[in-house]
Amino acid sequence: MFIAMAVLMPYKTASSGSFNAADERLLEEISMASFQFFWKEADSVSGLVPDGTGAEVCSVASLGFGLAALPIGVERGYVSYEDAKKRALSALHTLENSNAKYKGVFCHFIDFKNGNTTNLGYEGVTSTIDTALMVAGAITAGEYFGGEVKSAAERIFFQVNWAAYINPENGQVYMAYDMSGSGKFEKQTWDWYTDETLLIVLLGQAAPNAEYRLPPETMTNWNRPVGRYKNGKPYIYSYPGTLFTYMFAHCFYDFKTIGKDSRGVDWFENTCRAVIANRDWCRDHSSEYSSYGENLWGITAGSDPNDYVVLGHEPRGAKDNQGQYGTLHPYGAGMSVPFVPVDAIAALREMRNLKVDGKTVWQDIENGGYGFWDGFNIDKHWVSNRVIGIAQGPMLLLIENARSGLIWKLMMKNSNVQQGIVRAGFKGNFKTGI
């Protein structure tokens, strides 16, 4: 079952120039602070970005967001064009020389200094989603800086053998390959809708090397269950039901432009509905958890008093972690600005000024902070002391897309990406370069 969304009215969404002066000031403050994480925490020689503050390894996914952040930094005046270009080149050259990959797909964690496999006890396992995020960031940087940066990004993209990661039994894409242990593909595949699946298959069908390309059916041969929260509008929901799983592909692909897919699904509208459901679930459970409320919503994955949690709510495939921890992560609302701008900005403003037992959820750049801490839990008297790249990244990119559409424009400019969109069966009216 899937949604014929063409007959349903979409929610009002943000567009360039739609924010008042006060909202712009808030979004600029958040963007500048988030960008500083990727700029200041990156290694000055390798160009790689750590998993988060205090981390000893580079997260390839975090690096992807960091590469895409560089054009934002230049356009917003945070760094110079030449410094950002140099950073992008350093990172891409480090990746090209890395041994932490199998069939062009990189490990989830790599050495922060040289990009190779780590000796710190982390898994030597490649990741199709981390690689997809890195490739998307590389493409974005390549389109912005051109020249050597674009050439390096294209070489990395060309070497990713997406087809080698297809499970022959079901035609779905494997999540990982174990380089250091079994020397085999992990059994898990991308078998259920999530924006991670969407990003992987779109890039896989955009592969410049035809032999490494995913076939069109990988766009449709995964579960697309439909549900709704209470009387809300129906949408295709992810297995964990956590907010970031509706966001990652939207950081890069402009689904408003590319239109509906071959089954008539409007993925931008689908994410709008998921955001509304998340907002309403938090409001409905505000009497149970002090961290949730009218302007406190956006449950997703991140830091928690007990380590790390992936929080969701119905409808979802998983039955555990139904938001019962009461932990909230500000980047959830931050990612939501393009979809429900008024409510998302109201939530960001409230969290920007929130204190939990005297500790602020926000730390200024001037005080060594990067804006929002990763999470907080009022009932447990806790505020995280970490900042995580895969939280700051999607928040930064989606806020910028709501303000200017910059990342969408850069990604959609790439000719391989355009052709992949057509192969995947989207019906939007845009120039393909074919």
N, C-alpha and C positions, 0 to 999 in steps of 0.2 A: 504494500500500500504506500502511496506517496501523494503529495499535495498538488493539486492543480491551482496554483496560487494566482493565476492571471485574473480570476474573477473576484479576488479579495482586495479590499483597499489597503494599501500599505500605510505604516505609521509615518508621520512626518519626521524626516531625518535632517541631519545637519548638512550644510554646504558651505563653500568658501564665502567668507564675509558675513555669515549669519549670526555672529556673536556680538553682544554689546561690549562696551569698553571694559566693564568690570570682569566679564567672563573671559575676555581676551587676556587681561592681566593675570588671571588665575591660571589659564591654560599655558601662558608663556612661562610663568613661574615653575609650573610642573615640568614643562618641556625642557627648560634650561637645566633644572636640577637632574632630571633623568638622563639627559645627554652627558652630564659631567661624570656619571658612573662609567659610561663606555669610554670616555676620553681619558679620565684620570686613572682608572683601574687597569687599563690595557697595558701590556708590556711595551715599553718604548722601542724595543729592538724588534721583537717578533711581530708586534702588532696584534697579538692575540688577546682575547677578552676572557677574564675569569668567569667561572660559574656564578660567583657572587663575591661580596666583600669577605675577606678572610680565606677565600678558597685558594688551593695550591695548584689547581688545574684549570685549563681552558675548557669551557663548554662550547662545543661546535655550534649549538643552537644559539647560545648567547652571542657568539661571534657573528652569526648571521644577522642578528638584530643590530649589533654594533656596526657592521658594514653599511647597513641601510640607514643607520643613524647619522653617518658622516655627511650626506647631502643636507640633512636637516640642520646640522651644526653650522655648515657653511651658509645656507640660505638665511638662517636666523642670526648670523653674526657671532656665533659662539667661538668659532675657530676660523682660521684662514683657509682658503681653497687649497693652497700649496701644502699646508700642514696636513689637512685631511686627506689629500691625494696621496701624500707620502705614507700616511698610516694605512690606507687601503692597500697600497702596493706591498708594504711590509707584510701584512697579514696574508695576502694572496700568495706571495712568494713563499712564505712559511708553509702554507698548505700544500703548495705544489711540491715541496721537498719533503713532505711528511711521509712516514711509513705507516701511519695509523689509519689504514684504509684497506678495504677489500673490494675489488671490482669498482674502484672509484668512490665507494661509499665510506665515509669517515666514521671513526669511533665517536661515541658520545662524549667522552672526555679525552683530551690529548694534553701532552706536556705543554705547560704555559710558556716555556722558553724556546722550544724548538719544534713544537707541533707533532712530535713522535708519540708512540705509545708510552704510557706512563709506567713507572715502577713504584707507585705509591699505593698499590692495592686496589686501584679502581679496575673495573671490568675492561677487558680488551675486546669489547663487543661493538661492532659497527651499528649504526642507527640510520634507518632511512628517513625518519622525520627530522633528526638533527641535521642530516646532510641536506635535506630539502630546505630547511630554514637557512642554512649557510649559503646554499646555491642561490636562493631568492635574494638574500642580502648582497651577494656578490654581483648578481645581475643588476640590481638596483644601483650599486656603486659604479659598476661598469658603464651603465647608461649615462650616469651623471658626469663622471670624470673623463670618459672616453679613453682613447690612446692606449697606453700600457695597461691601465687598470681594466679596461674592457677586454683587451686581449687575454690577460691573465684569467679573468672571470670566465671567458669563453672556453679557455683550455680546461679549466676545472670542470665546467659543466659538460664539456665534450667527453670527459673521461668517466663520468658516472654511468655505470651499466645498470640501469633500472631493470632491464629485461632479465638480468641474471638473478634478480631478487623476486621473481615470480614463482609462487608455489605451483608446480605443474598439476597438482590434484584439484585445485579450485580456482586457479587463475588470479588469486589475490596476491598482494605484495607482502613479502615477509617484513617483519619489523626489524630484524637484526640477524647478524651473522657472528658466530663466536670465533674470533681469531685466535685467542690464547688458550682456549679449552678444547672443546669437542671438534673444532674445525668444521662445524656444520651450521646450517641455518637454524635459528631458534624456531620453535613450532608456531609461535604466534604470528598471525597475519593481520593486516588491516581489513577486518571483516565487517566493520560496523561504521556507520557514518560518524565522522568527526572531522573538523576542519583540517586535522592532520592528514587524514586520508585524502581529502580534497586537494590539499597542497601537493602531496606526493604524486597523485595520479596526473594532475595538471602539468607539473614539471616533467614527469616521466613521459608524457605525450608530446612535450616540447623539446625533448632531447635532440640536440643537433646531429648526433650520430644515429642514423636510422636503425642500425643494428642493436642499439642499446635502448630503443624507444619502447614504452609501454603501449600495448594495443588499446584501441578505443573501449573495449568492453571492461577494462579495469576502472572505467568511470562509473560503471553501473552494477558491478557484480559484488556489492556489499550491502549489508542490511540497511534499510531506510525506514525504521519504525516511526509511526506517527502517533503523537499523543498531545495532550494539552494539560495545563495546570488549571484546575477548577473550570471556570467558564471562559478561559482565555482562548485565543485563536490557536488552531492546531499547528504543529510544526514537527519536522523530522528531528528526533532527539538523539543525542549521543549516548554511549554506554555509561560513562561516568556521570554525565549530566552536569559537569562542572563548567563554569563559564568560558574558560580559555579554549575549550574544545569546539566552540562556535566562532573562534576569532582568528586563528593563525593564518588561514588562507586569505582572510579579509585584510590582513595587514598589507598584503602585496597586490592581490587581484581586485580590480574594481568590478565587482559583480553587478553594480548598477548599470555599467556600460556594456558588459558582455552578455547580459540578458539571461534568459532561462536556459537550463540545460536540456538535454535530449528528452528528458521525461517531464519537462514543463515546470521544474522547480526553480523558483527565484531564491537563490541562496542568501542574498542580502536581506530579503524579507524574512527568510527563515531565522536568521540571526537576530533580527529585530524582535521577533516573537519569543525567542529563547531569552533575550535580555529582559523583556517585559515579565516573563514567567519568573525569572530569578528575582527581579525587583519585588513582585507581588508575594512570592514565597517568603522573602525576608520580612516584609511588612506584616504578613499574617502571623509570623512566629516571633514578633518583637516582644511579646509578653513572656516568652520562654528564655530569650537570650538578649541581654542588654546591648550586645554589639550590633543588633539588627533593628531597623526602624524605618520611619518614613524616608529619611535621607541616609540610611545606613544599609546598603545592600551591595550585591555583586560577589556572592560567594563563589570561590574558585579554588585553585590549588596554591599551596605555599606554606610558609613557616607556621608553626603551631607550638604551643608550650611543650608538646610531647615530641617534637621534631618536625615532621612534614606531613601534611594531609591533603587529600584530594576530595573536596567537599562538593556534593551535588544535591539535587532535589528532584522530586517527581515532576514530569515524567523522565525516566532514565532507565537504562538496562540493569545497572547495578542496584543492589538492595542495601548496601552498607553506606556508612558515612553520609546520611541524609542531612547534612548541615548541623548535626547534633552537637558538634564541638563548640559552636557559637563563635568561631574565629572568622574574622573578616580580613580581606586583603584589598587595600585601596586600588590596586591596579585593575580589579574587576570593574569598578565604575569607570576607571580611566579608559579602559578599552571600549567602553560602551558609548563614548561621546558621539561617534558618527551615527549611532542607531537611535538613541533617545537622549538628545543633547540637553534638554532642559533638566530632566531628572538626573542625568549623569553628572552634570556640572553642580547641581545642588548637593549631590552626595559628596563629590570631591571637595566642595567648599566646607561642608560640615566636618569631614575627616581632616582637612587641612588645619582646622582649628581645635581638634579634639585632643584632650588629655586623658590619660588613664592613670589614676593614682599619681598625678603630677608629672608623668612622662608624656611628652608630646608624640603624636603619631607622625609628625612631620619634623624634619631637622633641616635647617637652612644650610645652603652651600657655605655661607660664611662661617658656620660652625662645624664644617667638615662633613656635612650631610649631603645626601643626594635626593632630598625631598622626602617622599613617603618611606617610612620603614615598611618592611615586607608585609606585616600583619599585626593584628591586635585582638585581644579578647578581654572585654571589660569584666565579665564575670570571673575570669581567672586572674584579673589584675596584672595583665601581661601585655607588653609591647615588644615586638621583635627587635633584635639588635643587628639584623642583617638586611642587606639589599641584594636582590637576586636578578641576574641579567634577563632571564626569560619572563620576568614580571615587568621590569622597567622597559624592556624592548617593545612588546606589543602595545603597552600604554603610550609610549612615545610615538610610535608609528601611526597608531590609529587616531591619536589626537591631532597629529600633523595632517593626516588625510582629511579629518573633519575640518581643519582650518584652511588647507590649501590644496589637498589632493596630490601633494608632491610625490609620495611613494607610489601611489597608484599610477600616476602619469609616467613615472620613470619605468616601472615594471611593464606597463602596457605598451611602451615604446619599443621593447625588444622584439625583433622579428621572430625569433624562435618561440617566445612566449605566445605571440599572436597566433602562430600556426598551431601550437599545441591547443589553444582554446578552440580553434575550429575543429581539430581532430577529435576533441572531447565532446563535440556536439552542441556547443553553445550557439545561440541564435542572435546574439547582439549585433547591432549595426556599427561596426568599427573597421578601420583599415587594417588589413592583415599583412600587407607586404608580400603576399603570394603572387 
